[in-house]
């Protein structure tokens, strides 16, 4: 799954995966120049935030020990993902 769903809804990136938040509430992202709606951004729930925090804590030990050059690679992969 990539960062945008079929309906142009932005997803959360948690534990190396794009996930849809549990909330059904969302807000549009508007291009201020054209007024066009670019995407819909869901409002994450407290449970979504807690899940992301737990995933970050779990990954910290594993991802903080390699050299900075190795730690940056997943960010580049994320940037070039479709």
C-alpha positions in Angstrom: 0.0 0.0 0.0 1.4 3.4 -0.8 0.8 6.7 1.0 -2.4 7.5 -0.9 -5.3 5.1 -1.0 -7.5 4.6 -4.1 -9.6 7.6 -2.9 -6.6 10.0 -2.5 -6.8 9.6 1.3 -3.4 10.0 3.0 -2.3 7.1 5.1 -0.2 6.9 8.2 3.2 5.2 8.0 3.6 2.9 11.0 6.0 0.0 11.5 7.2 0.0 7.9 3.7 -0.1 6.5 1.1 2.4 5.3 -2.0 2.0 7.5 -5.4 3.6 7.4 -6.3 5.4 10.7 -9.2 4.1 12.8 -11.0 7.4 12.6 -13.6 8.2 9.9 -13.1 11.9 10.3 -10.9 13.7 7.7 -10.0 17.1 6.3 -9.2 18.1 2.8 -5.7 19.3 1.8 -6.2 22.3 -0.5 -3.6 23.8 -2.9 -3.6 27.5 -1.8 -2.7 28.7 -5.3 -5.4 26.9 -7.2 -7.9 26.0 -4.6 -7.9 22.4 -5.8 -8.3 19.6 -3.3 -5.1 17.5 -3.4 -5.9 14.8 -0.9 -7.9 13.9 2.1 -6.1 13.7 5.4 -7.7 11.5 8.1 -7.7 12.7 11.7 -5.8 10.0 13.6 -7.3 8.7 16.9 -5.5 8.4 20.2 -5.3 4.7 19.5 -3.5 5.4 16.2 -1.0 7.7 17.9 -0.4 5.1 20.7 0.2 2.4 18.1 2.7 4.6 16.2 4.5 5.5 19.4 4.8 1.8 20.4 6.1 0.9 17.0 8.7 3.7 17.2 9.8 2.5 20.7 10.1 -1.0 19.4 12.1 0.0 16.4 14.4 2.4 18.4 17.0 -0.1 19.7 17.3 -1.9 16.3 17.5 1.2 14.2 19.7 3.4 16.5 22.7 1.1 16.6 23.8 1.1 12.9 25.8 3.9 11.4 23.9 7.0 10.2 24.6 6.1 6.6 22.7 2.8 7.1 19.9 4.4 9.1 19.1 6.9 6.4 18.6 4.3 3.6 14.9 3.4 4.6 14.1 7.1 4.4 15.4 7.3 0.8 13.4 4.1 0.0 10.3 5.7 1.4 10.9 8.9 -0.6 11.1 7.0 -3.9 8.2 4.6 -3.2 5.3 4.9 -5.7 
